[in-house]
Amino acid sequence: MGMIERSFNGKIKICGIAESAFFKSLPLKLLEKEYKYYVNKISCFIEDKTVKVLPYNWYDGCWSEFPLVNWIIRNHKQLGYEKIILEKTPQYYELKKVLKFDKYPDLLVYVNDEWLRLEVECWGHKYNYCHGNGYADLVYAYDDYLKSDSDAPIYTLKKHFGVKEIISSGEFLEFLYHYDEEFKQDYDYACSKDYSEYWMKKLGIKNVPQ
């Protein structure tokens, strides 16, 4: 148990019978214990810094960079950036002419007496995949769970908060499936009952032979 494994695009991988059920129908009513019981367990994982839950209900791994951009703008000084400028603003275009750089990284940050180009990605490895080396001086992401050949240092929100995992509020089930054996067993059994009831109904079977 433990350690979330994400796919290239951020979707949390689930093995076994739960894989298809997680992203189609969720048999929560068939759990032996109430769903709230398991959600309450999240607080323990938060307290011991196993996980940081972001208040965004992204679905099926479709994360967005915009909340992270806004978070960096609001908290740039605690990150060590003295000044910060958002892309496609008058200040950004003026400084772009002075610094003479190509492309359009998301932010410009002033640190150690110089302006640096900062690109924001959901996942660190997507920077090199989407832009290639030389596009920015720094990269900031939610997580960098896959290795990359980036020439720019990658900083993450997960490391900033000092946690093992970082998830959205829509990934409670996937997180618990990896970290809580009680939930995993209960959920797998609920999936089995769900499939059984589906096929009994489809085949017109009212009672299972004893």
ABEGO torsion letter per residue (X at the ends): XEEBBBBAAGBBBBBEAAAAAAABBBBAAABABBAAAAAAAAAAAAAAGABBBBABBBBGGBBBAAAAAAAAAAAAAAAGBABBBBBGBAAAAAAAAAAGBBEBBABBBBBGGBBBBBBBBABAAAAAAAAEBGABABBBBABBABBBABABBBBBAAAAAGBABBBBAAAAAAAAAAABAAAAAAAAAAAAAAAAAAAAAAAGBABBBX
